[in-house]
Amino acid sequence: MARRCAISGKGPMVGNNVSHAKNRTKKRFLPNLRTVRVTLEDGTTQKIRISAKELRTLKKHS
């Protein structure tokens, strides 16, 4: 299962961990994904994984 938002397509990003001595090592920043049930137009429900930001957007516009 991919770590990607079903609505926005938001996925992992790559950055650096920076220590106090300024040593840099690679780090993955993962999106804050949540599994939610969504009711479709035909009345059926489906589980999708969306980011927390998209969940807030859905709640705002629903």
N, C-alpha and C positions, 0 to 999 in steps of 0.2 A: 504494500500500500504506500503510495507516494506521499511525501510530506508536502502537499500542495493544497491550497484552498480551492474548493470546487467552483467558487463564484469569481473571485478576483484573480486566481492563478498565482497568488503570492506563495513563494517557496523559500527554501533555505538560501542564505547569503553567506559569503566568506569574508572574514575579517581577521584581525590579529588580537591575541592576548598580549598585553604589554605589562611587563613586570615593573617593579620599582627601579630596577637596573636598566630599564628600557630594552630588555630582551623581547623579541617578538616571535611568537609561535602561532601557527594557523588555528583558527577557531571557526566553527559553523554557528551561525545565528539562525535558529529554527523559528518558524512562525508559530504563534500561539493558536494551535488548531483545536477546535471543539467539535465533537460529534453531536449533531442535532437531528431531530425528526422534522421534516418539512412536509406539509400537506400540499399535494399537487393539485392542479386544476380539475382533474377527473375524480378527486376525492380520496385517492390513495396516498399513503404516507411513505416516505423514503428517508433513509438515513444518509446524511451527507456530512463531510468534514469541511468546516469553514473556519476562517480565522475569527478571532474574537472581535476584531474591528468590523468585519462584515456581519457578525451576529448583532452588534449594536445597531448597524445600519438597517438590518432587516426589522428589528424591533421598533425602530423609529418610524419606518415607512409602512408598517403593517397595521 
